[in-house]
Amino acid sequence: MIVSWNTTNACNMYCDHCYRDAGCKAEEELSTAEAKTLLEQIAKAGFKIMIFSGGEPLLRPDIVDLVAYAGSLGLRPVFGTNGTLITVEMARKLKEAGAMGMGISLDSLDKEKHNHFRKYPRAWEEAVQGMRNCREVGLPFQIHTTVMDWNRRELEAITDFAVQEGAVAHHFFFLVPTGRAVSIEEESLRAEEYEEALTRIMKKQQEVNIELKPTCAPQFMRIAKQMGVNVRFGRGCLAGTSYCIISPKGQVQPCAYLNIPLGDVRQTPFDEIWRNHPVLNELRTLNYKGGCGVCGFKKICGGCRARAAYYEEGDYMAEEPWCLYHGRKGVK
């Protein structure tokens, strides 16, 4: 199971698509002591992969200490970062503390497009340098790309760049309008483009030796099965079933893009929230509505619950609106 903790709302960028609306540090973010208690509760709940994200997690002064503590609890610490703060020294400290991988954002091979999207003048150059610093000290890294209408034609080229730079994986994040991303919803892919992009990614997977994984696009599991592509993943949408996210202040929600508050870890232990919350238990039933409910692929796909909620007035069990399976038109 995987859990992501937004360690801070502070960020040195102001990305158009940020679901957390990050920028400035939030008031009352979890302290070091509270964070260590949270990590203990995460381990108690049975999670294994611990994603430190943000904001920008490397802006948190105690981050190396927290990585080491997570490792001591048997968790596998990994990161979601913009990569600009990964100096050789920081990469070495993280590796020595037990970090097992860095997910570094790169949205285009065109420096100007990436930098504009990230609202940071040298975002591309510094992210790539961060990758190379990881490689220098032997800290595994992967590239994370947010898929938009303006970069969808260069996905394979970014994968080739990932291979060239020594990345272990290339993960593709398909936009769900949450946080600041609501303002750029019109730049996200529509159903036909979405299906076509997933098909291309699975075709590319057959050509490269690194792992390619679409995120917030669970139909890739159905497409992989139809194409005969073997993937190591058991399911597409993990929200509430084997994944959740925690905010800088300790608020739990089913996924980054499904903004349903489930509880505050300062008031209720995380493991109790994970085990008992009715929203999570409903998501685990897989009792979806519409086409998702009767689909033969629902156990390995599940449809994006966050996208269903956004386009279906908050109904997170509704039919996934971007799926073309069973002749659906994907009218959203």
C-alpha positions in Angstrom: 0.0 0.0 0.0 1.1 3.6 -0.7 0.6 6.8 1.2 1.5 10.3 0.3 2.2 13.0 2.8 2.3 16.6 1.7 5.0 17.5 4.1 4.6 21.3 3.6 2.6 23.7 1.5 5.8 25.8 0.9 7.1 25.6 -2.6 9.7 27.5 -4.7 7.3 27.3 -7.7 3.8 28.2 -8.5 2.7 25.6 -11.0 -0.5 26.0 -12.9 -1.8 22.6 -12.1 -1.0 22.3 -8.4 -3.8 20.4 -6.6 -2.5 21.6 -3.2 -2.4 25.3 -4.3 1.1 25.3 -2.9 3.3 28.4 -2.6 3.6 29.7 1.0 4.0 27.5 4.1 0.7 26.8 5.7 -0.1 27.7 9.3 0.0 24.8 11.8 1.8 22.3 9.6 2.8 19.1 11.4 5.8 19.5 13.7 8.7 17.0 13.6 7.3 15.2 16.6 3.8 15.1 15.1 5.3 13.9 11.8 7.1 11.0 13.5 3.9 10.0 15.3 2.2 10.0 11.9 4.9 7.8 10.4 4.4 5.4 13.3 0.7 5.2 12.6 1.2 4.8 8.9 3.5 1.8 9.5 0.9 0.4 12.0 -1.8 0.6 9.3 0.3 -1.7 7.1 1.5 0.8 4.5 4.9 0.1 2.8 5.6 2.9 0.4 5.9 6.4 2.0 5.8 9.2 -0.5 7.2 12.6 0.8 5.7 15.3 -1.4 4.6 18.9 -1.0 4.6 21.7 -1.9 8.3 21.0 -2.2 9.3 18.5 0.4 13.0 19.5 0.3 12.0 22.9 1.8 11.2 21.2 5.0 14.3 21.5 7.3 13.8 18.2 9.1 13.2 16.1 5.9 16.4 14.0 6.1 15.6 13.1 9.7 12.1 12.1 8.8 13.3 9.9 5.9 15.6 8.1 8.3 12.8 7.7 10.8 10.4 6.3 8.2 13.1 3.8 7.1 13.6 2.7 10.7 9.9 1.8 10.9 10.1 -0.4 7.8 8.7 2.1 5.4 10.2 2.6 1.9 10.7 6.4 1.6 10.4 8.0 -1.8 9.8 11.5 -3.1 7.7 13.6 -5.4 9.8 16.8 -6.0 10.4 19.4 -8.6 14.1 18.4 -8.4 15.5 21.9 -8.3 16.8 21.6 -4.7 18.6 18.3 -5.3 22.2 19.2 -5.0 24.9 16.5 -4.9 25.1 17.0 -1.1 21.3 16.7 -0.6 21.1 13.6 -2.9 23.9 12.0 -0.8 22.2 12.9 2.5 18.9 11.5 1.3 20.5 8.3 0.1 22.4 7.8 3.3 19.2 8.4 5.3 17.4 5.7 3.4 15.6 7.4 0.5 14.9 4.8 -2.1 13.8 6.9 -5.1 13.1 10.5 -6.3 10.2 11.3 -8.6 11.3 14.5 -10.5 8.8 16.5 -12.5 9.6 17.2 -16.2 6.7 18.2 -18.4 8.3 18.9 -21.7 11.6 18.7 -23.6 11.0 22.3 -24.5 12.6 24.3 -21.7 10.4 27.3 -22.2 7.2 25.3 -22.0 8.2 23.5 -18.8 9.4 26.7 -17.2 6.2 28.5 -18.1 4.1 25.7 -16.7 6.1 25.7 -13.5 6.3 29.5 -13.2 10.0 29.2 -12.5 12.7 30.6 -14.9 15.2 27.7 -14.6 12.9 24.9 -13.6 13.9 22.6 -16.5 17.6 23.1 -16.2 17.6 22.6 -12.4 15.4 19.6 -12.5 17.6 17.9 -15.0 20.7 18.8 -12.9 18.9 17.3 -9.9 18.4 14.0 -11.9 22.1 14.0 -12.7 23.0 14.6 -9.1 20.9 11.7 -8.1 22.7 9.5 -10.7 26.1 10.7 -9.4 25.5 9.4 -5.9 23.5 6.3 -6.9 20.1 7.5 -5.8 17.4 6.1 -8.1 15.1 8.6 -9.8 12.2 8.6 -12.1 10.6 11.3 -14.3 7.0 12.5 -13.6 5.2 14.2 -16.5 1.8 15.9 -16.2 0.0 15.2 -19.5 -1.7 18.2 -21.1 -3.1 19.0 -24.6 0.1 21.0 -25.4 2.6 18.2 -24.5 0.7 15.0 -25.4 2.7 14.6 -28.7 6.0 14.4 -26.9 5.4 11.7 -24.4 7.5 9.1 -26.1 10.3 11.6 -26.6 10.3 12.4 -22.9 10.5 8.6 -22.2 13.5 8.4 -24.5 15.1 11.3 -22.5 14.3 9.4 -19.3 16.1 6.4 -20.6 19.0 8.5 -21.8 19.4 10.2 -18.3 19.3 6.9 -16.5 15.8 7.1 -14.9 14.3 3.9 -13.6 10.8 4.8 -14.6 8.6 7.4 -16.3 5.2 8.1 -14.8 2.5 10.1 -16.6 0.0 12.1 -14.5 -3.3 12.9 -16.2 -4.9 16.1 -15.0 -7.8 16.0 -12.7 -9.2 19.6 -12.1 -8.4 20.2 -8.4 -6.8 23.2 -6.7 -5.3 25.6 -9.2 -5.8 23.0 -12.0 -9.5 24.0 -12.1 -8.4 27.1 -14.0 -6.7 25.1 -16.8 -9.3 22.3 -17.1 -9.8 23.2 -20.8 -6.1 22.2 -21.4 -6.6 18.7 -20.1 -7.2 15.8 -22.6 -10.6 14.8 -23.6 -11.8 11.2 -23.8 -10.6 10.3 -27.3 -7.2 12.0 -26.7 -6.9 10.3 -23.3 -7.5 6.8 -24.8 -5.1 7.5 -27.6 -2.3 8.7 -25.2 -2.7 5.6 -23.0 -2.5 3.3 -26.0 0.7 5.0 -27.1 2.2 4.8 -23.7 1.5 1.0 -23.5 2.9 0.6 -27.0 6.1 2.5 -25.9 6.3 0.2 -22.8 6.9 -2.7 -25.2 9.9 -0.8 -26.6 11.8 0.3 -23.5 13.2 -1.4 -20.4 12.1 1.2 -17.9 8.7 1.2 -16.2 6.0 3.4 -17.7 2.9 4.1 -15.6 0.0 6.3 -16.2 -1.5 7.8 -13.0 -5.1 9.1 -12.6 -5.7 7.1 -15.8 -6.8 3.7 -14.5 -8.0 2.6 -18.0 -4.4 1.9 -18.8 -4.9 -1.5 -17.1 -7.7 -2.4 -19.5 -5.7 -1.2 -22.5 -2.6 -3.1 -21.4 -4.7 -6.2 -21.0 -6.3 -5.7 -24.5 -2.8 -5.1 -26.0 -1.2 -8.1 -24.2 1.2 -5.8 -22.4 2.4 -7.2 -19.0 2.5 -4.7 -16.2 3.4 -5.3 -12.6 0.4 -3.3 -11.2 -2.7 -5.0 -9.9 -5.1 -2.1 -10.2 -5.6 1.3 -11.8 -7.4 3.6 -9.3 -6.0 3.0 -5.8 -8.0 5.8 -4.0 -9.2 4.5 -0.7 -8.4 0.9 -1.4 -4.6 0.9 -1.2 -3.7 4.6 -1.3 -4.5 7.9 0.4 -2.9 11.3 1.0 -2.3 13.5 4.1 -2.1 17.3 4.0 0.6 19.4 5.6 -1.8 20.0 8.5 -2.7 16.3 8.9 -6.0 16.1 7.0 -6.6 12.8 5.4 -8.3 12.4 2.0 -8.8 9.4 -0.3 -6.4 10.8 -3.0 -4.8 14.0 -4.0 -7.6 14.9 -6.4 -10.6 13.6 -4.4 -10.9 16.4 -1.9 -13.1 14.7 0.7 -11.9 15.3 4.3 -11.8 12.0 6.2 -10.2 13.1 9.5 -7.4 15.0 11.3 -4.5 12.9 12.5 -4.1 15.3 15.4 -7.5 14.2 16.6 -7.8 10.6 15.4 -4.9 8.2 14.7 -4.2 7.7 11.0 -4.6 3.9 11.3 -8.1 4.3 12.7 -9.1 6.7 10.0 -7.8 4.4 7.3 -9.5 1.3 8.8 -12.9 2.8 9.8 -13.9 5.8 7.6 -17.2 5.1 5.8 -16.0 6.9 2.6 -13.0 4.6 2.4 -15.1 1.5 3.1 -17.6 2.5 0.3 -14.7 2.9 -2.1 -13.5 -0.6 -1.2 -16.9 -2.1 -2.2 -16.3 -1.4 -5.9 -20.1 -0.8 -6.2 -19.7 1.8 -8.9 -22.6 3.2 -10.9 -23.2 3.2 -14.7 -20.8 1.5 -17.0 -18.1 1.2 -14.3 -20.4 -0.9 -12.2 -21.0 -3.6 -14.9 -17.6 -3.4 -16.5 -15.6 -6.7 -16.7 -12.4 -4.7 -16.0 -13.7 -2.9 -12.8 -11.5 -4.9 -10.5 -8.3 -4.0 -12.3 -9.3 -0.5 -13.4 -12.0 1.0 -11.2 -12.3 4.3 -13.1 -10.9 7.5 -11.8 -13.0 8.2 -8.7 -11.7 11.8 -8.5 -12.6 12.5 -12.1 -16.1 11.0 -11.6 -16.6 13.2 -8.6 -15.5 16.4 -10.4 -17.7 15.9 -13.4 -20.7 14.2 -11.6 -21.4 16.7 -8.9 -19.3 15.1 -6.2 -20.4 11.5 -6.8 -17.2 9.5 -6.4 -18.9 6.2 -7.2 -20.3 7.5 -10.5 -19.3 6.3 -13.9 -15.8 7.4 -15.1 -16.6 10.2 -17.7 -13.5 9.8 -19.8 -13.7 6.1 -20.6 -14.6 4.9 -24.2 -15.1 1.3 -23.3 -18.4 -0.4 -24.2 -19.0 2.2 -26.9 -19.3 5.1 -24.5 -18.6 8.5 -26.2 -16.7 10.3 -23.5 -18.7 13.4 -23.9 -17.1 15.3 -21.0 
